């Protein structure tokens, strides 16, 4: 019995599909008035929007940046003071495990710790820079430019310190 129903439905299917089609003409696919674009894609010369000037970096920010650079410079002065002692200790270091080698290791650790304030200042500058870039992602943002300059100064000090530490560490391990 279900086969009979299936045959009957199969016979009715073409008639049902024919009933869905329209016997009239189809709508035109031509561009309608609403779809037409008027004018050109370039703005007229006198209609160009003026780019507003960005405000300068705030006085609070400039003061904070100077303070962070001063902290890094003070850490560099301490580093340079400890550098001489570390260089002498590494030059006098004996074999690994000896007293002179241990003294050189301690002097090198003191040299590394003397730069921690500078690293803290750089970390703070990195946070300020990331915040300035996220709020005003323009390359010419005065705040980001000022922070970037301070970051460059502090990073240069720390890079020089890294080279000294790497050289002394290499000589101590040799």
C-alpha positions as CSV (number, residue, x, y, z in Angstrom):
1,X,0.0,0.0,0.0
2,X,2.8,2.5,0.6
3,X,4.1,1.7,-2.8
4,X,0.9,2.8,-4.3
5,X,1.0,6.1,-2.4
6,X,4.6,6.7,-3.6
7,X,3.6,6.1,-7.2
8,X,0.6,8.4,-6.9
9,X,2.8,11.2,-5.3
10,X,5.4,10.7,-8.0
11,X,2.7,11.3,-10.7
12,X,1.4,14.4,-8.9
13,X,4.9,16.0,-8.4
14,X,5.2,17.4,-11.9
15,X,1.8,19.0,-11.7
16,X,2.6,20.6,-8.4
17,X,5.9,22.0,-9.7
18,X,4.1,23.4,-12.8
19,X,1.6,25.2,-10.5
20,X,4.5,27.0,-8.7
21,X,5.8,28.6,-11.9
22,X,4.4,31.9,-13.1
23,X,2.9,32.2,-16.5
24,X,3.7,35.9,-16.8
25,X,7.0,37.6,-17.7
26,X,9.9,37.7,-15.3
27,X,11.1,41.0,-13.8
28,X,13.9,42.8,-15.6
29,X,17.5,42.3,-14.3
30,X,18.5,45.7,-15.6
31,X,19.9,48.3,-13.2
32,X,17.1,50.2,-11.5
33,X,17.2,53.9,-10.7
34,X,17.8,53.2,-7.0
35,X,20.9,51.2,-7.9
36,X,22.5,53.9,-10.0
37,X,25.5,55.6,-8.5
38,X,25.7,59.3,-9.0
39,X,28.9,61.5,-8.8
40,X,32.5,60.4,-8.5
41,X,34.4,58.7,-5.8
42,X,36.9,61.6,-5.2
43,X,36.0,64.5,-3.0
44,X,36.2,68.0,-4.4
45,X,39.3,70.0,-3.6
46,X,37.4,72.6,-1.5
47,X,35.5,69.8,0.4
48,X,38.6,68.0,1.7
49,X,38.2,67.6,5.5
50,X,40.8,69.5,7.5
51,X,42.9,67.3,9.7
52,X,42.9,68.6,13.3
53,X,46.2,69.2,15.0
54,X,47.0,66.8,17.8
55,X,47.5,68.3,21.2
56,X,51.1,68.3,22.6
57,X,52.0,65.8,25.2
58,X,50.7,66.8,28.6
59,X,53.0,68.5,31.1
60,X,52.3,65.6,33.6
61,X,53.4,63.1,31.0
62,X,56.6,65.0,30.2
63,X,57.4,65.3,33.9
64,X,56.8,61.6,34.4
65,X,59.0,60.7,31.4
66,X,61.8,62.9,32.7
67,X,61.5,61.2,36.1
68,X,61.8,57.7,34.5
69,X,64.8,58.7,32.4
70,X,66.4,60.2,35.5
71,X,65.8,56.9,37.4
72,X,67.5,55.0,34.5
73,X,70.4,57.4,34.4
74,X,70.9,57.1,38.2
75,X,70.9,53.3,37.8
76,X,73.4,53.6,35.0
77,X,75.7,55.7,37.2
78,X,75.5,53.0,39.9
79,X,76.2,50.4,37.2
80,X,79.3,52.2,36.1
81,X,80.5,52.5,39.7
82,X,80.1,48.7,40.2
83,X,81.5,48.0,36.7
84,X,85.1,48.8,37.7
85,X,85.0,46.4,40.7
86,X,83.4,43.7,38.6
87,X,86.0,44.0,35.9
88,X,88.8,43.8,38.4
89,X,87.3,40.8,40.1
90,X,86.7,38.9,36.8
91,X,90.3,39.7,35.7
92,X,91.6,38.2,39.0
93,X,89.3,35.2,39.0
94,X,90.9,31.9,39.3
95,X,89.4,28.5,38.3
96,X,85.8,27.8,38.8
97,X,84.9,27.2,42.4
98,X,87.9,29.1,43.8
99,X,87.5,32.0,46.2
100,X,88.5,34.5,43.6
101,X,86.0,33.0,41.1
102,X,83.2,33.2,43.8
103,X,84.2,36.9,44.5
104,X,84.0,37.6,40.8
105,X,80.6,35.9,40.6
106,X,79.3,38.0,43.5
107,X,80.7,41.2,41.9
108,X,79.0,40.3,38.6
109,X,75.7,39.6,40.4
110,X,76.0,43.0,42.1
111,X,76.6,44.6,38.7
112,X,73.5,42.9,37.3
113,X,71.3,44.0,40.3
114,X,72.5,47.6,40.0
115,X,70.6,47.9,36.7
116,X,67.3,46.7,38.1
117,X,66.0,50.3,38.6
118,X,66.7,51.0,34.9
119,X,64.8,47.9,33.9
120,X,61.8,49.0,36.1
121,X,61.9,52.4,34.3
122,X,61.9,50.7,30.9
123,X,59.0,48.5,31.9
124,X,57.0,51.5,33.0
125,X,57.8,53.3,29.7
126,X,56.7,50.2,27.8
127,X,53.4,50.3,29.6
128,X,52.9,54.0,28.9
129,X,53.8,53.5,25.3
130,X,51.4,50.7,24.8
131,X,48.6,52.7,26.4
132,X,49.4,55.7,24.3
133,X,49.4,53.6,21.1
134,X,46.1,51.9,22.0
135,X,44.2,55.2,22.7
136,X,45.7,57.1,19.7
137,X,47.2,54.6,17.2
138,X,48.5,57.4,15.0
139,X,52.3,57.3,14.4
140,X,52.5,61.1,15.0
141,X,50.7,61.1,18.3
142,X,52.7,63.6,20.5
143,X,52.3,61.4,23.6
144,X,53.6,58.3,21.8
145,X,56.4,60.2,20.2
146,X,57.5,61.6,23.6
147,X,57.3,58.2,25.3
148,X,59.2,56.6,22.4
149,X,62.0,59.1,22.8
150,X,62.3,58.3,26.5
151,X,62.2,54.6,25.8
152,X,65.0,54.9,23.3
153,X,67.2,56.7,25.8
154,X,66.6,54.1,28.5
155,X,66.9,51.2,26.1
156,X,70.3,52.5,24.9
157,X,71.6,52.6,28.4
158,X,70.4,49.1,29.2
159,X,71.7,47.7,25.9
160,X,75.2,49.0,26.7
161,X,74.9,47.4,30.2
162,X,73.9,44.1,28.6
163,X,77.0,44.1,26.5
164,X,79.3,44.7,29.5
165,X,77.5,42.0,31.5
166,X,77.7,39.5,28.6
167,X,81.4,40.2,28.1
168,X,82.3,39.8,31.8
169,X,80.2,36.6,32.0
170,X,82.0,35.1,29.0
171,X,85.4,36.0,30.5
172,X,84.4,34.5,33.9
173,X,83.2,31.2,32.3
174,X,86.4,30.8,30.2
